[in-house]
Amino acid sequence: MSEPVEDPDIVSRRIARESLDRDDPTGWFERLYSAASEGAAVVPWDRGTAHAQLTEWAEESQPSGAGKSALVVGAGTGWDAELVADLGYDTTAFDISPSAVAAAQRNHPDSAVHYLTADLLAPPPEWNRAFDLVVEIYTVQALPIELQPAAIKQVGEQVAPGGALLVIAAARPDDQPDEDVEGPPWPLTRTTIESFATSDLHLIQLAQAPSPTDPTILRWRAEYLRD
Ligand SMILES: C[S@@+](CC[C@H](N)C(=O)[O-])C[C@H]1O[C@@H](n2cnc3c(N)ncnc32)[C@H](O)[C@@H]1O
């Protein structure tokens, strides 16, 4: 008789929990992507297509990326980065997990996107204020709440003067205490979404919409512009 195969979904959750219990809040991403590449786990957020709210934003805003640069944060397997590149942006997409970067390159062999491994919490200094568009989807919420302010600061720091930032994240009520949130993920309150803004990075649009697959989950779509 063959060994029973463990449910890849359960494996994914166990990998996350083991890392977090060891006080290693980002180590589980590499372990998860690496296990997934061998079929032993699933990457729960890998949609096989661009995020619906990114697609919606692109259709509404019709941005022209010609001659402009974009940075996709925590790019995972690359579907959002590919959409951004299709808009004409010279696109850089990074992830902390080398196996995620390898999967993105495997998924999109003819891609124009520059995929690379980097840590949002310590990004290359040459990225500072260098990108006309920064896209952040679900990376900040994948980090424990105490790491989110540093991650949020770094997301905003990469936006060039005159550039835009798009943030998509799961939402939670402002009055839900942090200690009641059993992540990952740790969805963002309105106050946290507002904290991406600084004296020269302005929140210009904020919308909340239910997830099409689970209407009990609300998601933010926020857009910011740098002076
Ligand atoms: C919840 S997933 C979302 C992936 C992708 N943005 C999406 O929406 O499908 C979070 C991603 O962020 C990456 N990540 C987590 N911490 C990071 C960090 N400090 N720097 C760069 N990437 C990070 C993970 O490896 C993972 O691919």
PDBQT file of the ligand as one rigid body, heavy atoms in Angstrom, charges set to zero:
ROOT
HETATM    1  C1  LIG A 301       0.676  36.682   0.399  1.00  0.00    +0.000 C 
HETATM    2  S1  LIG A 301       1.935  36.586  -0.783  1.00  0.00    +0.000 S 
HETATM    3  C2  LIG A 301       1.336  37.615  -2.098  1.00  0.00    +0.000 C 
HETATM    4  C3  LIG A 301       2.061  37.403  -3.385  1.00  0.00    +0.000 C 
HETATM    5  C4  LIG A 301       1.585  38.292  -4.543  1.00  0.00    +0.000 C 
HETATM    6  N1  LIG A 301       1.816  39.682  -4.273  1.00  0.00    +0.000 N 
HETATM    7  C5  LIG A 301       0.143  38.017  -4.810  1.00  0.00    +0.000 C 
HETATM    8  O1  LIG A 301      -0.721  38.852  -4.491  1.00  0.00    +0.000 OA
HETATM    9  O2  LIG A 301      -0.141  36.922  -5.328  1.00  0.00    +0.000 OA
HETATM   10  C6  LIG A 301       3.232  37.551  -0.065  1.00  0.00    +0.000 C 
HETATM   11  C7  LIG A 301       4.487  37.519  -0.918  1.00  0.00    +0.000 C 
HETATM   12  O3  LIG A 301       5.439  38.396  -0.373  1.00  0.00    +0.000 OA
HETATM   13  C8  LIG A 301       6.688  37.775  -0.323  1.00  0.00    +0.000 C 
HETATM   14  N2  LIG A 301       7.398  38.415   0.798  1.00  0.00    +0.000 N 
HETATM   15  C9  LIG A 301       7.156  38.278   2.120  1.00  0.00    +0.000 A 
HETATM   16  N3  LIG A 301       7.997  39.035   2.839  1.00  0.00    +0.000 NA
HETATM   17  C10 LIG A 301       8.773  39.679   1.936  1.00  0.00    +0.000 A 
HETATM   18  C11 LIG A 301       9.837  40.602   2.069  1.00  0.00    +0.000 A 
HETATM   19  N4  LIG A 301      10.271  41.002   3.270  1.00  0.00    +0.000 N 
HETATM   20  N5  LIG A 301      10.437  41.057   0.941  1.00  0.00    +0.000 NA
HETATM   21  C12 LIG A 301      10.016  40.623  -0.286  1.00  0.00    +0.000 A 
HETATM   22  N6  LIG A 301       9.015  39.753  -0.458  1.00  0.00    +0.000 NA
HETATM   23  C13 LIG A 301       8.401  39.280   0.637  1.00  0.00    +0.000 A 
HETATM   24  C14 LIG A 301       6.385  36.292  -0.123  1.00  0.00    +0.000 C 
HETATM   25  O4  LIG A 301       7.435  35.441  -0.502  1.00  0.00    +0.000 OA
HETATM   26  C15 LIG A 301       5.135  36.137  -0.981  1.00  0.00    +0.000 C 
HETATM   27  O5  LIG A 301       5.450  35.836  -2.314  1.00  0.00    +0.000 OA
ENDROOT
TORSDOF 0
